[in-house]
Amino acid sequence: MRAAGVALILDVSDDLLPSVVHWGADLGPMNDAEAAALAEAGVNPVGLNQVDAPVRVGILAEGWSGWPGRAGLSGSRAGSGWSPRFHVTERSLNGSPVTAEFTTTGAGELVVRAEDPRAGLALALHVELLPAGLVRTRATLTNMAGEAYALDGLTLTLPTPTLAHEVLDFAGRWARERTPQRTGLGVGIHLRENRRGRTGADSAYLLHAGVPGFNFASGEVWAVHTAWSGNHVHYAERVFSGEQVLGGGELLLPGEIVLDTGDSYASPWLYGSYGDGLDELAGRFHRHLRAREQHPATPRPVTLNVWEAVYFDHSLPGLVALADRAAEIGVERYVLDDGWFGSRRDDTSGLGDWQVSTEVWPDGLGPLIDHVTGLGMQFGLWFEPEMVNLDSDVARAHPEWIMSADPERLPVPSRNQQVLNLAIPACYDYVRDAMVAVLRDYDISYIKWDHNRDLVEGSDRTSGRPVVHAQTLAFYQLIDELKATFPGLEIESCASGGGRVDLEVLERTDRVWASDCIDPHERQLIHRWTQQLLPPELMGAHIASGVSHTTGRGHSLEYRASTALFGHLGIEWDLRSAPADELAQLGAWVAFHKQHRDLLHTGSVVRLDTGDDTLFGHGVVAEDRSRALFAIACVERPMTSMYGRVRLRGLDPQRRYRVHPVLPTGELAGLLPPPWWKTGAGDMAAHSAVTAERVSESTGAVLSGSVLERVGIVHPAVFPDTTVLLEVQAVDPEVV
C-alpha cells in the first residue's frame, strides 16, 4: 500500500497473521520479484542457541513463534489456552479477496480473519494505510468456546529499524501538559502505562523512535498513538535478537474483560506515522484530521470563557457587562463556566445536579442567553457529566451510582468529587436526560465538557468489578447521542485542562482545551507539542489576564495575544476591569486573528529548529506556499547578546518572498531591530519601541524561499517573553 510518500508492505504468506516488511518512505512501484527480494532481505539468520527458524514479528505478536518480547494477546481460561496459534482463514484488500502472490494498491485496508479452534478464539485484524500516509490497525477478539475467556490485554505493534534508537515521548501534569522527554532505546522495553481512567496530562501522547538527533525538519522518525480515552499503554521494545517495535493498546484492569461465549472485544485503533522530521510526521495527523467529514468547516469562533473572570460569582448584571465588552472587541462565542446549576456555589457541592439553580438564576438562563445571542454571539455552557459531589441530590438519592471497589468505602476524594458510573443504565439515562433538558430549553451551541479527576478504583460499587473500559464507551455513546439529538452542537474536550486529548475523543469533539494554564510562557511549550498530533484549529488557546492565575507571572498583552494567536483563539480575562487602551489593543489582536484565520487554520504547521533553546520559532504556511505567518518567541534570556539568523522553512524554494515584521497593536517594545527591517530605527536606543508608523509593506527584505530556508534572516535583540511576528508574502519576480 502506498500513499502520500509512505509505503506499507505486508507479508501475508501462508496461514500466518500479517507482518510488516517495510513501513516508511515510499519505495516506488515494485514487481513480484522485487517484493519477494525485499521480504527475503529483511529476514534474520537463525542465531545460535535460539529457536530453529527465523522469528516473524506479526502486527499481533505471538509467543508460539519464538518472539521473546511482549505478547500481543494476554489471557486464559482459568490458566489454560494462554498461548494461541492463529491460522488465517480469510484475507481481503479493500473488500476483495487477496488471491495474487503480490498485490499493490494506494491507500487501502487489509482485513485478516483467523482462528485457533483449539483455543476457541477468533480474530479479525484490520490494517489501513490512510490517504494522509498514516497507518492504523485494530483487532477484534471473539470467544467461540463454551467456557469464559478472561482477557488481560490486546496490544498491536509496528516495527521500526534498529537505527531508530532515540525515543521521544511526553510527560506532564496539571497545568504543564505534554512536556517532551528523550531517551535512548537499549535492549528491553520503554513502557508507558496510564491508569488514570482518562487520557491523562502525563500520557505518552505519541511515542516516537527515530535516528539520533531527529528534529522538526529532518531525521527519520516513526511514532504510534493509542486512540483511547481511558487506561492505555504505549511502548517501544528492542529484544536481544535485534528486532524492534512500537506498540500500544488499552490497559485492562484485572477481571475487566471476561468474554462469554460469542462475546467480542475490539481494541482501540493504534495509529502510526512516519516522517523525515517531526513536522512531516505531525503533518500526516493534521491532514488526516482535516479530511474527516466532521472536521469543523466554519471559521472557529473567537471565544470568551468567563471562568477566570467570575469563577463561581454568577450574577446577571456582571455577566451581561462581560458580554457587552466581549461583543465590542469582536468575540463570537460566550461560554458560561461552572456554577450555574444546583447548589454549586463552590466546588464542594451540587456537582451532578444538572438543573439550573433557581437561587442564582431565578428567571433561568434565558435572560443571559438572550442578551448574548442578541449581540450576535453564540452561547456555550460548562458541564462535567461524569462527576459528582457527595453533597448533591443525585449522590444522596443514588449512592450506588458512585464508583468504588468496595461498597463500604469510597475512593480518596479529588477536588471534592467522586465519579459517576455511566455503565449503569439508570445513571447514564439520568445524566443524558438532564443534559438534553437543558439543551432543549435554551439556545446553546457549545458545551465545554470537563473531567476534573482520575478514576481511582474505577469500579462498580455493588459488584466491585472494574468498569473503566465500560465508562469510556459510555462517555463516547453519550457524546454521540447528544450530537445526534442536537445537530450542529459543538463540544470541547476538557479534563483538568489538557487531560483528555486523543484521536478517539476527537472523532466526537470539535476542539480540546490544551491546558488550564494560560500563562503564555508555559503555553509556548504546550502549544508546540500539542501540535505534534493536532492542527491549530482544534487547540483551544486563550489570551489570559495580565497576571496568570496559575503561575502568578505577569506578561505583556503582546506576548499573551501572540501566543494564543496560532490556535482556536479565545479570551479568559475579566474585561470589565480592563483599561480602555488594553481593550482597544485586544480588539486589534482579535481583528488580526480574523484577518489571518483562514491561513492559521488551513495551512501547514512549521516548527523551526533555531539552534537555541531560548528561542522558539513556528509558523503556518499556506497550502499553495504563497504566504505564511511566523512567530519567533524569546522564552528565556540567551547566552549571547544576539541570536543571529533564523531559518524559515516550508516555502517554495524557487519563489521570492517579502518578509516583514507585523505589529497588530501598532507597537512592539523592548526590541532592537536589525537593519533588514528597514524601519529607519537603526540608530534607536536598544530596546525602545518599534511603532507601526515605521513598519509598512515597503519594509523588510525580499529573498527566495531557498535563501530563507538555507541561510535565514537575523532576529532582533529582544527582552525575554517577547514574540516577533513575521509576515511572508510571495512577490512577482521583478519586485526587488
C-alpha positions in Angstrom: 0.0 0.0 0.0 1.3 3.5 -1.0 0.0 6.9 -0.1 1.4 10.4 0.5 5.0 9.4 0.3 4.6 6.4 2.6 4.8 2.7 1.8 3.4 -0.1 3.9 4.5 -3.6 2.6 2.9 -6.6 4.4 3.8 -10.2 4.3 0.5 -12.2 4.3 2.0 -15.5 3.2 0.9 -19.0 4.3 -1.7 -19.0 7.0 0.1 -16.6 9.3 -1.0 -13.3 10.7 0.4 -10.4 8.7 3.8 -8.9 9.5 5.3 -5.7 8.2 8.1 -6.0 5.7 8.5 -2.2 5.3 6.9 0.8 6.9 8.4 4.1 5.9 9.4 6.1 2.8 7.7 5.2 -0.4 9.9 2.8 -2.4 8.2 3.4 -5.7 6.5 0.8 -7.9 7.6 -2.8 -7.3 7.0 -6.1 -9.1 6.6 -9.6 -7.6 10.3 -10.4 -7.8 11.4 -7.1 -6.2 8.8 -7.5 -3.4 9.9 -11.1 -2.7 13.6 -10.0 -2.6 12.8 -7.2 -0.3 11.0 -9.5 2.1 13.8 -12.1 2.0 16.5 -9.4 2.5 14.9 -8.5 5.8 14.9 -12.0 7.4 17.5 -12.5 10.1 19.6 -15.7 10.1 18.9 -18.3 12.8 21.1 -17.4 15.7 23.0 -19.8 17.9 21.0 -21.0 20.9 17.8 -19.5 19.5 14.7 -21.1 18.0 15.4 -23.0 14.9 13.5 -20.8 12.5 13.6 -17.0 11.9 11.3 -15.2 14.2 8.4 -13.5 12.4 7.1 -10.4 14.2 3.4 -10.1 13.5 1.3 -7.0 14.0 -0.2 -9.1 16.7 3.0 -10.6 18.3 2.5 -14.3 19.1 4.5 -16.2 21.6 4.3 -19.6 19.8 6.6 -18.1 17.1 9.5 -17.7 19.4 9.0 -14.0 19.8 10.7 -13.2 23.1 9.1 -9.8 23.7 5.8 -8.6 24.9 3.0 -10.8 23.5 0.1 -9.1 21.7 -2.6 -11.2 23.3 -2.7 -12.0 27.0 -5.5 -14.0 28.6 -6.6 -17.5 29.5 -9.4 -19.8 30.5 -8.5 -20.3 34.2 -4.8 -20.6 33.3 -5.1 -22.7 30.1 -5.3 -21.6 26.5 -3.0 -18.7 27.1 -0.8 -19.1 24.0 -3.0 -19.4 20.9 -1.7 -20.1 17.4 -3.9 -18.3 14.9 -4.5 -19.7 11.4 -5.7 -17.3 8.8 -8.9 -18.2 7.2 -9.7 -15.2 5.1 -7.9 -12.1 3.7 -9.4 -9.1 1.8 -7.9 -5.9 0.5 -10.4 -3.1 0.0 -13.2 -5.6 0.2 -11.9 -8.0 -2.4 -10.3 -11.4 -1.6 -6.5 -11.5 -1.7 -5.6 -14.1 -4.2 -2.4 -12.9 -6.0 1.1 -13.5 -4.7 1.7 -9.8 -4.8 -0.9 -7.0 -4.8 -0.3 -3.3 -4.8 -2.7 -0.5 -4.1 -2.8 3.1 -2.9 -4.4 3.9 0.4 -6.5 0.9 1.5 -7.5 -1.6 4.1 -6.4 -5.2 4.7 -8.7 -7.3 6.8 -7.5 -10.6 8.0 -9.6 -13.2 9.8 -8.0 -16.0 11.7 -8.9 -18.7 14.2 -7.4 -21.1 16.7 -10.1 -23.8 17.1 -8.3 -25.5 20.0 -8.1 -22.2 21.9 -11.7 -21.4 20.9 -10.7 -17.9 19.7 -11.3 -16.0 16.5 -9.5 -12.8 15.5 -10.3 -10.0 13.0 -7.3 -7.8 12.3 -7.7 -4.5 10.3 -4.7 -2.7 8.9 -5.1 0.5 7.0 -2.9 2.9 5.1 -4.9 6.2 5.1 -4.7 8.8 2.4 -2.6 11.1 4.6 0.1 8.4 4.9 -1.0 7.3 8.4 -1.1 3.6 9.3 -3.7 2.4 11.7 -4.6 -1.1 13.0 -7.0 -2.7 15.4 -8.1 -6.2 16.3 -11.3 -7.8 17.4 -11.2 -11.0 19.5 -14.2 -13.3 19.8 -14.7 -16.2 22.2 -16.0 -19.2 20.3 -15.8 -21.7 23.1 -18.3 -22.7 25.8 -16.1 -21.5 28.6 -15.4 -17.9 29.5 -12.1 -16.3 28.4 -10.5 -13.7 30.7 -8.7 -11.1 28.5 -5.8 -9.4 30.2 -4.6 -7.4 27.2 -4.6 -7.0 23.5 -1.9 -4.8 22.0 -0.6 -4.3 18.5 2.8 -3.5 17.2 4.5 -1.8 14.2 8.2 -2.5 13.6 10.9 0.2 13.3 14.5 -0.2 12.1 17.3 -0.6 14.6 18.8 2.7 13.6 15.8 4.4 15.2 17.1 4.1 18.7 16.3 7.5 20.2 12.9 7.7 21.9 10.7 10.8 22.3 7.5 10.8 24.3 5.8 13.1 26.8 5.4 13.6 30.5 3.2 16.2 32.1 1.0 17.2 35.0 -1.9 19.6 35.6 -1.0 23.0 34.0 2.1 21.5 32.4 0.8 19.1 29.8 2.9 17.5 27.0 6.4 18.1 28.3 8.8 16.3 25.9 11.4 13.8 27.1 14.1 11.9 25.1 16.0 8.8 25.9 18.0 6.1 24.2 16.4 2.7 23.5 18.5 -0.2 24.6 17.6 -3.8 24.8 14.5 -4.1 26.8 11.2 -2.1 26.9 10.3 1.5 27.3 6.9 1.1 28.8 4.3 3.9 29.4 1.2 2.8 31.2 -1.7 5.1 32.1 -4.2 4.2 34.8 -6.0 7.5 35.2 -9.2 6.4 33.6 -8.8 9.2 31.1 -6.1 10.0 28.6 -4.1 12.0 31.2 -2.0 15.1 31.4 1.1 12.8 31.7 0.2 10.5 28.8 2.9 9.4 26.4 0.6 11.1 23.8 2.8 10.0 20.9 5.7 7.6 21.3 8.4 8.2 18.7 11.6 6.3 17.8 14.0 7.9 15.4 17.5 8.2 14.2 19.6 10.0 16.9 19.2 13.8 16.8 16.0 13.9 14.7 14.4 17.3 14.9 11.4 19.2 13.4 13.0 19.5 9.9 14.9 16.2 9.4 15.8 12.8 10.6 13.7 9.7 10.0 11.3 9.1 12.8 8.3 6.8 13.5 5.6 7.2 16.1 2.5 5.4 17.4 -0.6 6.8 19.2 -3.2 4.8 21.0 -6.6 6.4 20.2 -8.4 5.7 23.5 -9.7 8.0 26.3 -9.3 5.5 29.1 -6.5 3.4 30.6 -3.9 2.7 27.9 -0.4 1.7 27.1 2.4 2.7 24.7 5.8 1.0 24.5 9.0 0.7 22.5 10.8 -2.6 22.7 14.1 -4.0 21.4 14.7 -7.7 22.0 18.0 -9.5 22.4 18.0 -10.7 18.8 17.7 -7.1 17.5 14.1 -6.7 16.4 12.4 -3.5 17.5 8.8 -2.5 17.6 6.5 0.3 18.7 3.2 -0.8 20.3 0.1 0.2 22.1 -3.4 -0.6 23.2 -5.9 -0.4 26.1 -4.7 -1.2 29.6 -7.2 -3.6 31.1 -7.6 -3.9 34.9 -7.8 -7.3 36.5 -11.1 -9.1 35.5 -12.3 -6.1 33.5 -12.9 -8.0 30.3 -14.3 -11.6 30.5 -15.7 -12.9 27.2 -18.6 -15.3 27.5 -19.4 -17.5 24.5 -19.9 -15.3 21.4 -18.7 -12.1 23.1 -16.1 -9.9 21.4 -13.6 -7.3 22.4 -12.4 -4.6 20.0 -9.1 -2.9 20.7 -8.6 0.8 20.2 -7.1 2.0 16.9 -3.3 2.1 17.1 -2.1 4.9 14.7 1.4 5.0 13.2 3.1 7.9 11.4 6.4 8.2 9.7 8.3 11.3 8.6 11.6 12.8 7.7 11.5 15.1 10.8 8.8 15.7 13.3 6.9 18.2 11.2 6.4 15.8 8.4 5.2 13.1 10.9 2.8 15.6 12.6 1.6 16.9 9.2 0.1 13.5 8.4 -2.1 13.6 11.5 -3.1 17.2 10.6 -4.1 16.3 7.1 -6.0 13.2 8.3 -8.0 15.2 10.8 -8.7 18.0 8.4 -10.0 15.5 5.8 -12.7 14.0 8.1 -16.3 14.7 7.2 -17.0 16.0 10.8 -13.9 18.3 10.9 -15.1 21.9 11.7 -15.9 23.6 8.4 -16.9 27.0 9.7 -14.5 29.7 10.9 -13.5 28.9 14.5 -15.4 31.5 16.7 -13.3 33.7 18.9 -14.4 32.7 22.4 -14.8 34.3 25.7 -14.8 31.9 28.7 -15.9 33.6 31.9 -14.2 31.2 34.4 -11.2 33.4 35.4 -13.3 36.5 35.2 -16.0 35.4 37.8 -15.3 31.9 39.0 -18.5 30.9 41.0 -19.7 34.5 41.3 -22.6 34.3 38.9 -24.7 37.5 38.7 -26.7 38.6 35.7 -25.6 42.2 35.6 -21.9 41.3 35.8 -22.2 38.6 33.2 -24.1 40.9 30.9 -21.4 43.5 31.3 -18.8 40.9 30.3 -20.9 40.0 27.2 -21.1 43.7 26.2 -17.3 44.2 26.4 -16.8 40.9 24.6 -19.0 41.9 21.7 -17.4 45.3 21.4 -14.0 43.7 20.7 -15.2 41.1 18.2 -15.8 38.0 20.3 -18.1 35.4 18.6 -18.8 32.9 21.3 -19.5 33.4 25.0 -19.1 30.5 27.5 -20.6 30.3 30.9 -18.5 28.1 33.1 -19.0 26.2 36.4 -21.5 27.4 38.9 -24.9 27.7 37.1 -26.6 24.6 38.5 -28.0 23.1 41.7 -26.2 24.2 45.0 -22.9 24.8 43.1 -21.7 27.9 44.9 -18.2 26.5 45.2 -16.5 23.2 44.3 -17.8 21.2 47.3 -21.5 21.0 46.4 -24.0 20.5 43.7 -22.0 18.6 41.1 -24.2 16.2 39.3 -27.4 18.1 39.8 -27.8 19.4 36.2 -30.7 21.7 36.8 -30.4 25.5 36.6 -30.1 27.0 40.1 -33.2 29.0 41.0 -31.2 30.6 43.7 -28.7 32.2 41.3 -30.9 32.3 38.2 -34.4 32.9 39.4 -35.5 33.6 35.8 -33.4 30.8 34.4 -30.5 31.3 32.0 -32.8 32.8 29.4 -32.1 36.5 30.1 -28.3 36.0 29.8 -28.5 33.8 26.7 -31.0 36.1 25.0 -28.6 39.0 25.7 -25.6 37.1 24.4 -27.2 35.9 21.2 -28.8 39.3 20.7 -25.3 40.7 20.5 -24.6 38.2 17.7 -22.6 35.7 19.8 -23.1 32.0 20.2 -23.7 30.8 23.8 -21.8 27.9 25.4 -22.2 26.1 28.7 -20.0 24.1 31.0 -20.8 20.5 32.1 -18.9 17.8 33.9 -21.2 14.9 33.2 -19.2 12.0 34.7 -18.6 13.6 38.1 -20.5 14.2 41.4 -20.1 15.9 44.7 -21.3 13.9 47.7 -23.2 17.0 48.7 -25.6 16.7 45.9 -29.2 15.5 45.4 -28.1 12.8 42.9 -25.4 11.4 45.3 -27.9 11.3 48.2 -30.5 9.6 46.1 -28.2 7.1 44.4 -25.0 6.3 46.3 -24.8 3.1 44.4 -24.0 5.1 41.2 -20.7 6.3 42.7 -17.6 4.3 41.6 -15.9 2.3 44.3 -14.0 -1.0 44.6 -15.6 -1.6 47.9 -19.3 -0.9 48.9 -18.2 0.1 52.4 -15.9 2.9 51.4 -15.2 5.5 48.7 -12.1 6.2 46.7 -9.9 9.1 48.0 -11.6 12.4 47.1 -10.1 14.6 44.5 -11.3 18.2 44.0 -14.1 17.3 46.5 -15.7 15.0 44.0 -16.3 11.3 43.0 -17.1 9.6 39.7 -20.5 8.5 38.5 -20.6 5.1 36.9 -22.2 5.7 33.5 -22.0 2.0 32.8 -25.1 1.7 35.0 -28.0 2.2 32.6 -30.2 4.2 35.0 -27.2 6.5 35.8 -26.5 7.0 32.2 -30.1 7.8 31.4 -30.3 10.4 34.3 -27.2 12.3 33.1 -28.2 12.2 29.4 -31.8 13.3 30.1 -30.7 16.1 32.4 -28.3 17.4 29.7 -30.9 17.1 27.0 -33.4 19.0 29.1 -31.1 22.0 29.4 -30.1 21.9 25.8 -33.8 21.8 24.7 -34.7 24.7 27.0 -32.0 27.1 25.8 -30.2 28.2 22.7 -26.9 26.5 23.5 -24.5 25.8 20.6 -21.4 24.7 22.5 -20.5 22.5 25.5 -17.3 22.8 27.5 -17.1 19.2 28.7 -14.9 18.8 31.7 -13.5 15.9 33.7 -11.6 17.0 36.8 -10.4 13.9 38.5 -8.8 10.5 37.8 -10.8 7.3 38.1 -9.1 5.9 41.3 -10.6 2.5 42.0 -12.8 2.8 38.9 -15.2 0.0 39.8 -18.9 -0.8 40.1 -19.7 -0.1 43.8 -22.1 -3.1 44.0 -20.0 -5.8 42.3 -16.5 -4.4 42.8 -15.7 -5.2 39.2 -13.6 -2.6 37.3 -15.6 -0.5 34.8 -13.1 1.9 33.2 -13.5 0.3 29.8 -17.3 0.4 30.1 -17.2 4.0 31.4 -15.1 5.1 28.4 -17.5 3.5 25.9 -20.4 5.1 27.8 -18.7 8.5 27.5 -18.4 8.1 23.8 -22.0 7.0 23.5 -23.2 10.0 25.5 -21.5 12.4 23.2 -22.7 10.5 20.1 -26.3 10.7 21.4 -26.2 14.4 22.2 -24.6 15.2 18.8 -27.3 13.2 17.0 -30.1 14.9 19.0 -28.7 18.4 18.5 -27.1 18.6 15.1 -24.5 21.5 15.0 -23.8 21.3 18.7 -20.0 21.7 19.2 -18.2 20.1 22.2 -14.8 20.9 23.7 -12.9 18.1 25.4 -11.5 19.5 28.7 -10.2 17.4 31.5 -8.5 19.4 34.2 -7.2 21.2 31.1 -5.5 19.0 28.6 -6.1 15.7 30.2 -8.3 14.1 27.5 -6.6 14.7 24.2 -6.5 11.7 21.8 -7.7 10.8 18.4 -10.8 8.8 19.6 -12.2 11.7 21.6 -11.6 13.9 18.6 -13.8 11.7 16.5 -16.6 13.2 18.5 -15.4 16.6 19.7 -14.6 19.9 17.9 -11.6 21.1 19.9 -9.6 20.4 23.0 -8.6 22.6 25.9 -4.9 22.4 25.8 -4.3 23.3 29.5 -5.8 25.1 32.5 -2.6 27.2 32.5 -2.9 30.1 30.1 0.3 31.8 31.2 1.9 32.4 27.7 5.3 31.4 28.9 4.0 27.9 29.7 1.7 27.8 26.7 4.6 28.2 24.3 5.8 24.7 25.1 2.3 23.3 25.5 1.2 24.6 22.1 4.5 23.5 20.4 3.9 19.9 21.4 0.1 19.6 21.4 0.5 20.3 17.6 2.5 17.1 17.3 -0.9 15.5 17.0 -3.4 18.3 16.4 -3.7 21.1 13.9 -4.1 24.6 15.4 -7.8 25.0 14.8 -8.5 22.1 17.2 -6.4 23.5 20.1 -8.1 26.0 22.4 -5.7 28.9 23.0 -6.9 31.8 25.2 -5.5 35.3 25.9 -5.0 35.5 29.6 -5.3 38.4 32.0 -2.1 40.4 32.8 -1.1 38.2 35.8 -1.6 34.5 35.3 -3.9 32.8 37.8 -1.9 29.5 37.7 1.7 30.8 37.9 1.5 34.4 39.3 3.6 35.7 36.4 2.8 38.9 34.6 3.2 39.4 30.8 2.5 42.0 28.2 -0.6 41.8 26.1 1.6 41.4 23.1 3.1 38.2 24.4 -0.2 36.8 25.7 -2.0 37.5 22.4 0.7 36.4 20.0 1.0 33.1 21.9 -2.8 32.4 21.6 -3.0 33.7 18.0 -1.9 30.4 16.5 -4.8 28.2 17.8 -8.6 28.4 18.2 -8.4 31.8 19.7 -10.2 32.8 22.9 -10.0 35.1 25.9 -10.1 34.3 29.6 -9.9 37.7 31.4 -12.3 40.0 33.3 -12.8 42.5 30.6 -14.9 44.7 32.9 -11.7 45.8 34.7 -9.5 46.1 31.6 -8.4 49.7 30.8 -9.7 51.2 27.6 -6.3 51.2 25.9 -5.9 47.5 26.6 -9.4 46.7 25.3 -8.6 48.6 22.1 -5.3 46.6 21.7 -7.2 43.4 22.5 -9.7 44.3 19.8 -6.9 44.8 17.3 -5.5 41.3 18.1 -8.9 39.8 17.6 -9.2 41.6 14.3 -5.7 40.5 13.3 -6.6 36.8 14.1 -9.8 37.0 12.0 -7.8 38.5 9.1 -5.4 35.6 9.1 -7.8 32.9 10.4 -8.1 31.1 7.1 -4.3 30.7 6.9 -3.8 29.8 10.5 -6.5 27.1 10.4 -5.8 25.5 7.0 -2.0 26.0 6.4 0.8 23.6 7.1 2.4 23.9 10.6 6.1 24.6 10.6 8.2 24.5 13.8 11.7 25.9 13.5 14.9 24.4 14.7 16.6 27.6 15.9 19.6 26.0 17.4 18.9 27.9 20.7 16.6 26.5 23.4 15.7 30.1 24.4 14.2 30.9 21.0 11.0 29.1 19.8 10.0 29.6 16.2 6.9 28.4 14.5 4.6 29.4 11.7 1.8 28.4 9.3 2.4 28.2 5.5 -0.4 28.3 3.0 -1.0 25.1 1.1 0.0 26.9 -2.2 3.0 28.4 -0.4 2.0 31.9 -1.5 2.1 33.3 2.1 3.0 32.5 5.6 2.9 33.9 9.1 5.7 33.1 11.5 6.2 33.8 15.2 9.6 33.9 16.8 9.4 33.9 20.6 12.2 34.5 23.1 11.2 32.3 26.0 14.4 32.9 28.2 17.4 35.1 28.2 20.0 33.7 25.7 23.6 33.1 26.4 24.7 35.5 23.7 23.6 39.1 23.2 22.4 38.4 19.6 20.6 35.5 18.1 22.0 35.6 14.6 20.0 34.1 11.7 16.7 32.3 11.9 15.8 30.0 9.0 12.2 30.0 7.8 11.1 26.6 6.4 8.3 25.4 4.3 8.3 28.0 1.5 8.7 27.4 -2.3 12.5 27.5 -2.9 12.0 28.9 -6.4 9.8 31.8 -5.4 10.7 35.1 -3.9 9.0 36.5 -0.8 8.8 39.7 1.0 9.4 39.2 4.7 8.5 42.0 7.1 7.5 42.3 10.8 3.9 42.9 11.7 2.7 44.9 14.7 -1.1 44.2 15.2 -1.3 46.8 18.0 1.0 49.4 16.5 3.9 49.0 18.8 6.5 46.4 20.0 8.5 47.4 23.0 11.8 46.1 24.3 13.4 45.4 20.9 16.5 46.4 18.9 15.6 45.8 15.2 18.1 44.6 12.6 18.9 46.7 9.6 16.9 44.4 7.2 13.7 45.6 8.8 14.3 49.0 7.1 12.3 50.7 9.8 14.6 53.7 10.0 15.3 52.6 13.5 19.0 51.6 13.1 20.1 54.4 15.4 17.5 53.8 18.0 18.5 53.1 21.6 18.4 49.4 22.4 15.1 48.0 23.5 13.0 51.0 22.7 9.7 50.7 20.8 9.2 50.0 17.1 5.9 51.5 16.0 3.5 50.8 13.2 4.5 54.0 11.5 7.9 52.5 11.0 6.6 49.2 9.6 4.8 49.1 6.2 4.7 47.0 3.1 7.9 48.6 2.0 9.9 47.4 5.0 11.6 44.1 5.3 13.5 42.1 2.8 12.8 40.2 -0.5 14.5 36.8 -0.6 13.9 33.5 -2.2 12.4 30.6 -0.4 15.6 28.8 -0.8 17.6 31.5 0.9 15.1 31.9 3.7 15.3 28.2 4.5 19.1 27.6 3.9 20.5 30.9 5.2 17.8 32.8 7.1 17.4 36.3 8.4 18.8 37.9 11.5 16.5 38.0 14.5 16.3 41.3 16.6 17.6 41.5 20.1 14.5 41.3 22.4 13.6 41.0 26.0 12.5 37.6 27.3 8.9 36.7 26.8 8.6 38.7 23.6 7.3 37.5 20.2 8.1 38.9 16.8 5.6 38.2 14.1 6.8 37.9 10.5 4.5 38.1 7.6 5.8 36.4 4.4 4.2 37.1 1.0 5.2 35.8 -2.4 6.0 38.6 -4.8 6.4 38.9 -8.6 9.8 38.1 -10.0 10.5 41.7 -10.9 10.0 43.0 -7.4 13.3 43.8 -5.6 
